[in-house]
């Protein structure tokens, strides 16, 4: 499972501002480069969905998001993983915008690859508020979004936990910093990546 799935030190001033987060689709062809060697480009925008192409060491993956809260599909070469929610849950999440500081949402999900069920789980999303974040690309006012999840793998029935904290540029929604962690022995650990350059169209 890609670490960009859920969907995991510079000083960040933790002073959530009383400002709601109204979803605006990110600018097409915007590119953000990160200090871990990967880059993300906004490839397409349609209604409340948008597509991001992540590139790492010559390899690319295409990720379809439904607002910044949900990753619906991950395509790596011929492989395609999907995150599923029932239609009522998806509509409820999209309808949350604008988000208020401190607002939390819990929902269940399942992941599949080529129609084969991989895992089921529960995710908790919390919008903390607006903070100043300093990254190599500059200083920004950013929305802070926290995710925590628990998933059960179908293959062995074992449960794993993880999460991430992400900071999104207030002006564009683009990801400036991510701190992530997971106790999955195969793909887990912990880490972070920071925006080093932001190229807007």
Wavefront OBJ file of the C-alpha trace (Angstrom):
o trace
v 0.000 0.000 0.000
v 1.464 3.373 -0.975
v 2.421 5.676 1.866
v 0.564 8.409 -0.008
v -2.621 6.428 0.607
v -3.858 7.685 3.811
v -4.450 8.297 0.983
v 1.875 9.349 6.145
v 11.308 18.736 11.886
v 10.447 22.092 11.049
v 8.770 24.315 13.612
v 5.039 24.817 13.141
v 3.172 27.357 15.225
v 0.117 25.543 16.583
v -2.483 28.283 16.817
v -5.651 27.127 15.045
v -7.452 30.154 13.654
v -11.217 30.377 13.721
v -11.535 30.068 9.963
v -13.612 27.529 8.086
v -12.154 25.515 5.216
v -14.228 25.881 2.063
v -13.217 23.361 -0.578
v -11.888 24.796 -3.825
v -10.425 22.459 -6.444
v -6.634 22.804 -6.856
v -5.168 24.493 -9.953
v -4.566 22.176 -12.907
v -0.859 21.713 -13.753
v 0.310 22.948 -10.346
v 3.414 20.979 -9.321
v 4.793 20.545 -5.811
v 8.237 19.010 -5.254
v 9.116 17.429 -1.904
v 12.319 16.778 0.011
v 11.892 12.989 -0.119
v 12.386 13.049 -3.897
v 8.803 12.799 -5.127
v 6.676 15.374 -6.906
v 2.919 15.806 -7.276
v 1.152 17.396 -10.233
v -2.550 18.239 -10.458
v -3.479 16.492 -13.698
v -7.231 17.055 -14.033
v -10.149 18.578 -12.159
v -13.810 17.649 -12.577
v -16.634 18.716 -10.238
v -15.566 17.580 -6.735
v -12.901 15.163 -7.977
v -9.348 15.766 -9.080
v -6.424 13.642 -10.202
v -2.872 13.883 -8.898
v 0.151 12.269 -10.540
v 2.913 11.407 -8.073
v 6.382 10.681 -9.452
v 9.184 9.018 -7.501
v 12.494 7.946 -9.058
v 11.019 7.566 -12.522
v 7.936 5.688 -11.338
v 4.526 7.300 -11.331
v 1.156 6.704 -9.736
v -2.163 8.329 -10.512
v -4.397 9.110 -7.547
v -8.021 10.199 -7.805
v -9.333 12.271 -4.899
v -12.836 13.350 -3.989
v -12.131 16.639 -2.239
v -9.022 16.590 -0.046
v -10.694 14.212 2.419
v -10.992 11.102 0.271
v -8.662 9.161 -1.961
v -10.865 7.058 -4.197
v -8.432 5.326 -6.502
v -4.711 4.613 -6.795
v -3.238 3.438 -10.092
v 0.364 2.213 -10.244
v 1.207 0.933 -13.701
v -1.293 -1.823 -14.495
v -2.245 -2.152 -10.850
v -5.277 -0.282 -9.539
v -6.344 -0.091 -5.900
v -9.604 1.511 -4.893
v -10.992 2.938 -1.687
v -14.713 2.373 -1.346
v -17.387 3.961 0.809
v -21.088 3.484 0.581
v -22.733 6.261 -1.423
v -24.380 7.819 1.639
v -21.031 8.158 3.432
v -19.325 9.661 0.400
v -22.092 12.220 -0.075
v -22.003 13.091 3.613
v -18.257 13.712 3.502
v -18.478 15.898 0.409
v -21.382 17.807 1.962
v -19.247 18.674 5.003
v -17.604 21.581 3.190
v -16.961 24.135 4.464
v -15.301 22.484 7.456
v -15.245 24.147 10.856
v -12.175 23.977 13.145
v -12.453 20.930 15.389
v -14.929 19.149 13.121
v -14.455 15.362 13.138
v -15.844 12.653 10.896
v -15.614 8.882 11.320
v -16.368 6.534 8.445
v -15.783 2.938 7.413
v -14.110 1.918 4.168
v -12.802 -1.036 2.240
v -9.971 -1.345 -0.260
v -9.919 -3.512 -3.353
v -7.429 -4.342 -6.077
v -8.852 -5.480 -9.420
v -12.103 -6.343 -7.685
v -10.433 -8.385 -4.930
v -11.120 -7.247 -1.366
v -7.853 -6.351 0.407
v -8.933 -4.787 3.668
v -11.709 -3.170 5.647
v -11.285 -0.365 8.100
v -12.363 2.763 9.886
v -10.942 6.252 9.459
v -11.273 9.314 11.691
v -10.744 12.725 10.086
v -10.314 15.913 12.106
v -9.947 19.419 10.724
v -7.863 21.237 13.339
v -7.837 24.747 11.885
v -5.399 27.177 10.298
v -1.721 27.250 11.261
v 1.419 28.848 9.911
v 3.734 26.218 8.466
v 7.347 26.828 7.457
v 8.770 24.536 4.775
v 11.663 24.960 2.312
v 9.186 26.277 -0.274
v 8.289 29.174 2.057
v 5.994 30.204 4.893
v 2.282 29.591 4.431
v -1.025 29.826 6.217
v -2.263 26.259 6.027
v -5.225 24.059 6.913
v -4.242 21.232 9.252
v -6.000 17.905 8.666
v -5.430 14.864 10.896
v -6.242 11.267 9.934
v -6.202 8.137 12.050
v -7.186 4.740 10.740
v -7.485 1.107 11.688
v -7.666 -1.552 9.010
v -8.012 -5.300 8.940
v -6.309 -7.228 6.147
v -8.443 -9.927 4.595
v -5.444 -12.148 3.877
v -4.551 -12.837 7.509
v -7.148 -11.013 9.631
v -4.491 -8.908 11.339
v -5.241 -5.316 12.304
v -2.978 -2.325 11.741
v -3.124 1.300 12.742
v -1.720 4.431 11.229
v -2.371 8.015 10.372
v -1.052 11.271 9.079
v -1.113 14.974 9.681
v -1.199 17.073 6.527
v -0.957 20.810 6.016
v -2.709 22.297 2.967
v -1.978 25.732 1.526
v -4.995 27.954 2.251
v -4.858 29.551 -1.204
v -4.651 26.403 -3.339
v -5.244 23.368 -1.112
v -1.898 21.920 -2.203
v -0.075 19.729 0.316
v 2.841 21.478 2.026
v 3.852 18.931 4.643
v 2.850 15.427 5.732
v 3.830 13.550 8.909
v 2.809 9.888 8.629
v 3.061 6.665 10.635
v 1.904 3.059 10.427
v 2.491 -0.150 12.371
v 2.115 -2.344 9.272
v 5.316 -4.489 9.321
v 5.496 -4.565 5.505
v 4.987 -0.921 4.551
v 4.880 0.867 7.892
v 7.165 3.021 9.961
v 7.075 6.759 10.279
v 8.319 9.748 8.356
v 7.565 13.120 6.911
v 7.984 15.074 3.718
v 8.093 18.811 3.097
v 7.430 20.940 0.045
v 10.663 22.335 -1.374
v 9.177 24.024 -4.441
v 5.724 25.010 -5.615
v 5.173 25.756 -9.300
v 1.757 27.283 -10.014
v 0.330 27.625 -13.564
l 1 2 3 4 5 6 7
l 9 10 11 12 13 14 15 16 17 18 19 20 21 22 23 24 25 26 27 28 29 30 31 32 33 34 35 36 37 38 39 40 41 42 43 44 45 46 47 48 49 50 51 52 53 54 55 56 57 58 59 60 61 62 63 64 65 66 67 68 69 70 71 72 73 74 75 76 77 78 79 80 81 82 83 84 85 86 87 88 89 90 91 92 93 94 95 96 97 98 99 100 101 102 103 104 105 106 107 108 109 110 111 112 113 114 115 116 117 118 119 120 121 122 123 124 125 126 127 128 129 130 131 132 133 134 135 136 137 138 139 140 141 142 143 144 145 146 147 148 149 150 151 152 153 154 155 156 157 158 159 160 161 162 163 164 165 166 167 168 169 170 171 172 173 174 175 176 177 178 179 180 181 182 183 184 185 186 187 188 189 190 191 192 193 194 195 196 197 198 199 200 201
